[in-house]
Amino acid sequence: MTEYGVFYDGECIAATLYSPAEAETVRMEFVADDPVSLPSRYTVHVMCMEHRDAEQARGHCDQCAEMYGY
């Protein structure tokens, strides 16, 4: 099952979300709670299933980059 996370400036702030719509709803809640920050600083990404406990986004996973070179 694909999992999604909400990130703020590249740091995971919410994980274990099971649909893009659910993740977007959570992202918008964070945006609403932080009126001084730019909404674009909050992003939704698919989680790296291999390293989801480390809360890494797929394609931006530091551990995969270190292990596999990407």
Biopython code that builds the backbone (N, CA, C, O; Angstrom):
import numpy as np
from Bio.PDB.StructureBuilder import StructureBuilder

atoms = [
    (1, "MET", "N", (0.838, -1.168, 0.000)),
    (1, "MET", "CA", (0.000, 0.000, 0.000)),
    (1, "MET", "C", (0.895, 1.247, 0.000)),
    (1, "MET", "O", (1.868, 1.319, 0.750)),
    (2, "THR", "N", (0.568, 2.192, -0.817)),
    (2, "THR", "CA", (1.326, 3.438, -0.900)),
    (2, "THR", "C", (0.969, 4.326, 0.281)),
    (2, "THR", "O", (-0.200, 4.487, 0.629)),
    (3, "GLU", "N", (1.991, 4.894, 0.884)),
    (3, "GLU", "CA", (1.785, 5.839, 1.978)),
    (3, "GLU", "C", (2.315, 7.205, 1.553)),
    (3, "GLU", "O", (3.239, 7.312, 0.748)),
    (4, "TYR", "N", (1.708, 8.236, 2.114)),
    (4, "TYR", "CA", (2.077, 9.608, 1.803)),
    (4, "TYR", "C", (2.464, 10.320, 3.082)),
    (4, "TYR", "O", (2.085, 9.913, 4.180)),
    (5, "GLY", "N", (3.220, 11.383, 2.926)),
    (5, "GLY", "CA", (3.596, 12.205, 4.060)),
    (5, "GLY", "C", (3.517, 13.671, 3.702)),
    (5, "GLY", "O", (3.600, 14.044, 2.532)),
    (6, "VAL", "N", (3.357, 14.497, 4.717)),
    (6, "VAL", "CA", (3.383, 15.944, 4.550)),
    (6, "VAL", "C", (4.739, 16.423, 5.059)),
    (6, "VAL", "O", (5.184, 16.052, 6.144)),
    (7, "PHE", "N", (5.378, 17.254, 4.247)),
    (7, "PHE", "CA", (6.707, 17.752, 4.567)),
    (7, "PHE", "C", (6.704, 19.269, 4.631)),
    (7, "PHE", "O", (5.977, 19.929, 3.888)),
    (8, "TYR", "N", (7.520, 19.817, 5.523)),
    (8, "TYR", "CA", (7.723, 21.254, 5.610)),
    (8, "TYR", "C", (9.202, 21.502, 5.394)),
    (8, "TYR", "O", (10.036, 21.068, 6.189)),
    (9, "ASP", "N", (9.523, 22.196, 4.325)),
    (9, "ASP", "CA", (10.930, 22.451, 3.966)),
    (9, "ASP", "C", (11.760, 21.177, 3.968)),
    (9, "ASP", "O", (12.908, 21.180, 4.413)),
    (10, "GLY", "N", (11.184, 20.084, 3.470)),
    (10, "GLY", "CA", (11.906, 18.826, 3.337)),
    (10, "GLY", "C", (11.884, 17.936, 4.554)),
    (10, "GLY", "O", (12.387, 16.814, 4.496)),
    (11, "GLU", "N", (11.316, 18.396, 5.662)),
    (11, "GLU", "CA", (11.244, 17.597, 6.883)),
    (11, "GLU", "C", (9.834, 17.041, 7.043)),
    (11, "GLU", "O", (8.855, 17.778, 6.919)),
    (12, "CYS", "N", (9.730, 15.749, 7.315)),
    (12, "CYS", "CA", (8.431, 15.101, 7.463)),
    (12, "CYS", "C", (7.759, 15.585, 8.750)),
    (12, "CYS", "O", (8.345, 15.528, 9.831)),
    (13, "ILE", "N", (6.524, 16.059, 8.611)),
    (13, "ILE", "CA", (5.771, 16.522, 9.774)),
    (13, "ILE", "C", (4.507, 15.696, 9.993)),
    (13, "ILE", "O", (3.872, 15.808, 11.042)),
    (14, "ALA", "N", (4.139, 14.878, 9.027)),
    (14, "ALA", "CA", (3.001, 13.966, 9.173)),
    (14, "ALA", "C", (3.210, 12.802, 8.222)),
    (14, "ALA", "O", (3.566, 12.993, 7.060)),
    (15, "ALA", "N", (2.987, 11.595, 8.723)),
    (15, "ALA", "CA", (3.196, 10.401, 7.894)),
    (15, "ALA", "C", (2.020, 9.442, 8.099)),
    (15, "ALA", "O", (1.074, 9.737, 8.829)),
    (16, "THR", "N", (2.108, 8.297, 7.438)),
    (16, "THR", "CA", (1.091, 7.252, 7.524)),
    (16, "THR", "C", (-0.260, 7.757, 7.025)),
    (16, "THR", "O", (-1.293, 7.519, 7.651)),
    (17, "LEU", "N", (-0.237, 8.449, 5.905)),
    (17, "LEU", "CA", (-1.455, 8.904, 5.244)),
    (17, "LEU", "C", (-1.641, 8.015, 4.024)),
    (17, "LEU", "O", (-0.687, 7.777, 3.284)),
    (18, "TYR", "N", (-2.856, 7.519, 3.802)),
    (18, "TYR", "CA", (-3.048, 6.451, 2.831)),
    (18, "TYR", "C", (-3.684, 6.870, 1.516)),
    (18, "TYR", "O", (-4.005, 6.014, 0.691)),
    (19, "SER", "N", (-3.872, 8.164, 1.302)),
    (19, "SER", "CA", (-4.361, 8.608, 0.001)),
    (19, "SER", "C", (-3.847, 10.019, -0.250)),
    (19, "SER", "O", (-3.579, 10.763, 0.694)),
    (20, "PRO", "N", (-3.708, 10.388, -1.520)),
    (20, "PRO", "CA", (-3.285, 11.757, -1.822)),
    (20, "PRO", "C", (-4.273, 12.786, -1.271)),
    (20, "PRO", "O", (-3.866, 13.858, -0.822)),
    (21, "ALA", "N", (-5.557, 12.467, -1.302)),
    (21, "ALA", "CA", (-6.569, 13.410, -0.793)),
    (21, "ALA", "C", (-6.424, 13.612, 0.711)),
    (21, "ALA", "O", (-6.517, 14.736, 1.202)),
    (22, "GLU", "N", (-6.198, 12.530, 1.434)),
    (22, "GLU", "CA", (-6.004, 12.628, 2.884)),
    (22, "GLU", "C", (-4.755, 13.460, 3.192)),
    (22, "GLU", "O", (-4.776, 14.315, 4.077)),
    (23, "ALA", "N", (-3.675, 13.206, 2.461)),
    (23, "ALA", "CA", (-2.438, 13.959, 2.675)),
    (23, "ALA", "C", (-2.629, 15.436, 2.343)),
    (23, "ALA", "O", (-2.114, 16.300, 3.053)),
    (24, "GLU", "N", (-3.355, 15.732, 1.288)),
    (24, "GLU", "CA", (-3.600, 17.130, 0.916)),
    (24, "GLU", "C", (-4.453, 17.832, 1.970)),
    (24, "GLU", "O", (-4.230, 19.007, 2.261)),
    (25, "THR", "N", (-5.417, 17.132, 2.536)),
    (25, "THR", "CA", (-6.242, 17.703, 3.605)),
    (25, "THR", "C", (-5.380, 18.056, 4.813)),
    (25, "THR", "O", (-5.522, 19.134, 5.390)),
    (26, "VAL", "N", (-4.487, 17.145, 5.193)),
    (26, "VAL", "CA", (-3.587, 17.402, 6.318)),
    (26, "VAL", "C", (-2.647, 18.564, 5.985)),
    (26, "VAL", "O", (-2.385, 19.409, 6.840)),
    (27, "ARG", "N", (-2.143, 18.610, 4.755)),
    (27, "ARG", "CA", (-1.272, 19.718, 4.332)),
    (27, "ARG", "C", (-1.995, 21.048, 4.482)),
    (27, "ARG", "O", (-1.427, 22.012, 4.995)),
    (28, "MET", "N", (-3.239, 21.104, 4.039)),
    (28, "MET", "CA", (-4.007, 22.345, 4.112)),
    (28, "MET", "C", (-4.287, 22.743, 5.559)),
    (28, "MET", "O", (-4.372, 23.935, 5.857)),
    (29, "GLU", "N", (-4.430, 21.782, 6.456)),
    (29, "GLU", "CA", (-4.598, 22.094, 7.880)),
    (29, "GLU", "C", (-3.341, 22.754, 8.434)),
    (29, "GLU", "O", (-3.423, 23.710, 9.206)),
    (30, "PHE", "N", (-2.174, 22.238, 8.035)),
    (30, "PHE", "CA", (-0.919, 22.853, 8.464)),
    (30, "PHE", "C", (-0.792, 24.263, 7.899)),
    (30, "PHE", "O", (-0.368, 25.173, 8.611)),
    (31, "VAL", "N", (-1.146, 24.458, 6.646)),
    (31, "VAL", "CA", (-1.097, 25.777, 6.022)),
    (31, "VAL", "C", (-2.002, 26.749, 6.776)),
    (31, "VAL", "O", (-1.607, 27.882, 7.053)),
    (32, "ALA", "N", (-3.203, 26.312, 7.106)),
    (32, "ALA", "CA", (-4.151, 27.171, 7.821)),
    (32, "ALA", "C", (-3.651, 27.538, 9.215)),
    (32, "ALA", "O", (-3.927, 28.631, 9.708)),
    (33, "ASP", "N", (-2.918, 26.626, 9.851)),
    (33, "ASP", "CA", (-2.401, 26.871, 11.198)),
    (33, "ASP", "C", (-1.142, 27.733, 11.193)),
    (33, "ASP", "O", (-0.676, 28.140, 12.257)),
    (34, "ASP", "N", (-0.589, 28.015, 10.028)),
    (34, "ASP", "CA", (0.668, 28.763, 9.916)),
    (34, "ASP", "C", (0.514, 29.866, 8.871)),
    (34, "ASP", "O", (1.075, 29.759, 7.781)),
    (35, "PRO", "N", (-0.240, 30.929, 9.185)),
    (35, "PRO", "CA", (-0.538, 31.955, 8.181)),
    (35, "PRO", "C", (0.668, 32.768, 7.723)),
    (35, "PRO", "O", (0.595, 33.419, 6.681)),
    (36, "VAL", "N", (1.769, 32.755, 8.459)),
    (36, "VAL", "CA", (2.927, 33.550, 8.056)),
    (36, "VAL", "C", (3.859, 32.810, 7.099)),
    (36, "VAL", "O", (4.711, 33.427, 6.461)),
    (37, "SER", "N", (3.700, 31.496, 6.997)),
    (37, "SER", "CA", (4.550, 30.708, 6.104)),
    (37, "SER", "C", (3.928, 30.605, 4.720)),
    (37, "SER", "O", (2.706, 30.643, 4.574)),
    (38, "LEU", "N", (4.763, 30.478, 3.720)),
    (38, "LEU", "CA", (4.273, 30.280, 2.362)),
    (38, "LEU", "C", (3.669, 28.879, 2.233)),
    (38, "LEU", "O", (4.281, 27.904, 2.670)),
    (39, "PRO", "N", (2.475, 28.766, 1.639)),
    (39, "PRO", "CA", (1.866, 27.439, 1.466)),
    (39, "PRO", "C", (2.752, 26.474, 0.684)),
    (39, "PRO", "O", (2.683, 25.264, 0.897)),
    (40, "SER", "N", (3.575, 26.988, -0.207)),
    (40, "SER", "CA", (4.431, 26.114, -1.022)),
    (40, "SER", "C", (5.524, 25.437, -0.201)),
    (40, "SER", "O", (6.163, 24.506, -0.691)),
    (41, "ARG", "N", (5.754, 25.877, 1.026)),
    (41, "ARG", "CA", (6.757, 25.224, 1.877)),
    (41, "ARG", "C", (6.239, 23.899, 2.422)),
    (41, "ARG", "O", (7.023, 23.063, 2.871)),
    (42, "TYR", "N", (4.923, 23.703, 2.386)),
    (42, "TYR", "CA", (4.295, 22.444, 2.791)),
    (42, "TYR", "C", (4.038, 21.623, 1.540)),
    (42, "TYR", "O", (3.367, 22.091, 0.620)),
    (43, "THR", "N", (4.559, 20.411, 1.494)),
    (43, "THR", "CA", (4.418, 19.569, 0.312)),
    (43, "THR", "C", (3.979, 18.164, 0.711)),
    (43, "THR", "O", (4.141, 17.746, 1.857)),
    (44, "VAL", "N", (3.424, 17.452, -0.253)),
    (44, "VAL", "CA", (3.014, 16.062, -0.065)),
    (44, "VAL", "C", (3.908, 15.195, -0.939)),
    (44, "VAL", "O", (4.122, 15.498, -2.113)),
    (45, "HIS", "N", (4.428, 14.118, -0.364)),
    (45, "HIS", "CA", (5.281, 13.194, -1.110)),
    (45, "HIS", "C", (4.897, 11.758, -0.777)),
    (45, "HIS", "O", (4.388, 11.471, 0.307)),
    (46, "VAL", "N", (5.148, 10.868, -1.722)),
    (46, "VAL", "CA", (5.033, 9.435, -1.464)),
    (46, "VAL", "C", (6.197, 9.061, -0.556)),
    (46, "VAL", "O", (7.331, 9.488, -0.774)),
    (47, "MET", "N", (5.908, 8.267, 0.454)),
    (47, "MET", "CA", (6.950, 7.863, 1.395)),
    (47, "MET", "C", (7.794, 6.735, 0.815)),
    (47, "MET", "O", (7.296, 5.897, 0.063)),
    (48, "CYS", "N", (9.058, 6.720, 1.166)),
    (48, "CYS", "CA", (9.945, 5.613, 0.820)),
    (48, "CYS", "C", (9.551, 4.426, 1.696)),
    (48, "CYS", "O", (9.745, 4.461, 2.912)),
    (49, "MET", "N", (9.002, 3.381, 1.088)),
    (49, "MET", "CA", (8.515, 2.243, 1.873)),
    (49, "MET", "C", (9.655, 1.486, 2.554)),
    (49, "MET", "O", (9.460, 0.865, 3.599)),
    (50, "GLU", "N", (10.831, 1.541, 1.963)),
    (50, "GLU", "CA", (11.965, 0.856, 2.571)),
    (50, "GLU", "C", (12.418, 1.551, 3.844)),
    (50, "GLU", "O", (12.886, 0.906, 4.782)),
    (51, "HIS", "N", (12.277, 2.870, 3.870)),
    (51, "HIS", "CA", (12.767, 3.650, 5.016)),
    (51, "HIS", "C", (11.684, 4.542, 5.610)),
    (51, "HIS", "O", (11.981, 5.625, 6.115)),
    (52, "ARG", "N", (10.430, 4.097, 5.553)),
    (52, "ARG", "CA", (9.336, 4.960, 6.028)),
    (52, "ARG", "C", (9.442, 5.249, 7.516)),
    (52, "ARG", "O", (8.970, 6.294, 7.964)),
    (53, "ASP", "N", (10.049, 4.351, 8.304)),
    (53, "ASP", "CA", (10.202, 4.620, 9.734)),
    (53, "ASP", "C", (11.133, 5.802, 9.976)),
    (53, "ASP", "O", (11.071, 6.445, 11.024)),
    (54, "ALA", "N", (11.999, 6.086, 9.000)),
    (54, "ALA", "CA", (12.874, 7.260, 9.087)),
    (54, "ALA", "C", (12.193, 8.483, 8.488)),
    (54, "ALA", "O", (12.789, 9.557, 8.416)),
    (55, "GLU", "N", (10.936, 8.319, 8.055)),
    (55, "GLU", "CA", (10.115, 9.394, 7.503)),
    (55, "GLU", "C", (10.803, 10.097, 6.327)),
    (55, "GLU", "O", (10.968, 11.317, 6.318)),
    (56, "GLN", "N", (11.194, 9.293, 5.346)),
    (56, "GLN", "CA", (11.850, 9.800, 4.146)),
    (56, "GLN", "C", (10.885, 9.725, 2.966)),
    (56, "GLN", "O", (10.124, 8.768, 2.830)),
    (57, "ALA", "N", (10.929, 10.739, 2.125)),
    (57, "ALA", "CA", (10.120, 10.740, 0.905)),
    (57, "ALA", "C", (10.823, 9.923, -0.164)),
    (57, "ALA", "O", (12.047, 9.962, -0.290)),
    (58, "ARG", "N", (10.029, 9.176, -0.941)),
    (58, "ARG", "CA", (10.614, 8.413, -2.039)),
    (58, "ARG", "C", (11.225, 9.398, -3.024)),
    (58, "ARG", "O", (10.608, 10.411, -3.350)),
    (59, "GLY", "N", (12.403, 9.117, -3.489)),
    (59, "GLY", "CA", (13.098, 10.019, -4.400)),
    (59, "GLY", "C", (13.892, 11.089, -3.676)),
    (59, "GLY", "O", (14.721, 11.768, -4.282)),
    (60, "HIS", "N", (13.642, 11.243, -2.378)),
    (60, "HIS", "CA", (14.388, 12.199, -1.565)),
    (60, "HIS", "C", (14.930, 11.501, -0.321)),
    (60, "HIS", "O", (15.285, 12.152, 0.662)),
    (61, "CYS", "N", (14.987, 10.203, -0.371)),
    (61, "CYS", "CA", (15.395, 9.424, 0.793)),
    (61, "CYS", "C", (16.915, 9.443, 0.929)),
    (61, "CYS", "O", (17.635, 8.941, 0.066)),
    (62, "ASP", "N", (17.383, 10.021, 2.009)),
    (62, "ASP", "CA", (18.828, 10.111, 2.247)),
    (62, "ASP", "C", (19.454, 8.724, 2.354)),
    (62, "ASP", "O", (20.566, 8.507, 1.874)),
    (63, "GLN", "N", (18.744, 7.784, 2.982)),
    (63, "GLN", "CA", (19.294, 6.453, 3.142)),
    (63, "GLN", "C", (19.405, 5.726, 1.809)),
    (63, "GLN", "O", (20.397, 5.040, 1.565)),
    (64, "CYS", "N", (18.400, 5.865, 0.937)),
    (64, "CYS", "CA", (18.488, 5.239, -0.385)),
    (64, "CYS", "C", (19.601, 5.885, -1.213)),
    (64, "CYS", "O", (20.328, 5.200, -1.932)),
    (65, "ALA", "N", (19.720, 7.176, -1.104)),
    (65, "ALA", "CA", (20.782, 7.875, -1.836)),
    (65, "ALA", "C", (22.150, 7.367, -1.398)),
    (65, "ALA", "O", (23.044, 7.180, -2.224)),
    (66, "GLU", "N", (22.307, 7.148, -0.123)),
    (66, "GLU", "CA", (23.570, 6.660, 0.413)),
    (66, "GLU", "C", (23.817, 5.211, 0.004)),
    (66, "GLU", "O", (24.935, 4.847, -0.361)),
    (67, "MET", "N", (22.762, 4.375, 0.067)),
    (67, "MET", "CA", (22.904, 2.950, -0.224)),
    (67, "MET", "C", (22.988, 2.653, -1.720)),
    (67, "MET", "O", (23.776, 1.812, -2.154)),
    (68, "TYR", "N", (22.153, 3.365, -2.513)),
    (68, "TYR", "CA", (22.010, 3.021, -3.922)),
    (68, "TYR", "C", (22.520, 4.093, -4.875)),
    (68, "TYR", "O", (22.560, 3.873, -6.086)),
    (69, "GLY", "N", (22.903, 5.227, -4.359)),
    (69, "GLY", "CA", (23.445, 6.272, -5.197)),
    (69, "GLY", "C", (22.406, 7.124, -5.897)),
    (69, "GLY", "O", (22.728, 7.789, -6.882)),
    (70, "TYR", "N", (21.162, 7.125, -5.418)),
    (70, "TYR", "CA", (20.134, 7.993, -5.998)),
    (70, "TYR", "C", (19.312, 8.664, -4.939)),
    (70, "TYR", "O", (18.401, 9.429, -5.256)),
]
sb = StructureBuilder()
sb.init_structure("model")
sb.init_model(0)
sb.init_chain("A")
sb.init_seg("    ")
for serial, (resi, resn, name, xyz) in enumerate(atoms, 1):
    if name == "N":
        sb.init_residue(resn, " ", resi, " ")
    sb.init_atom(name, np.array(xyz, "f"), 0.0, 1.0, " ", f" {name:<3s}", serial, name[0])
structure = sb.get_structure()
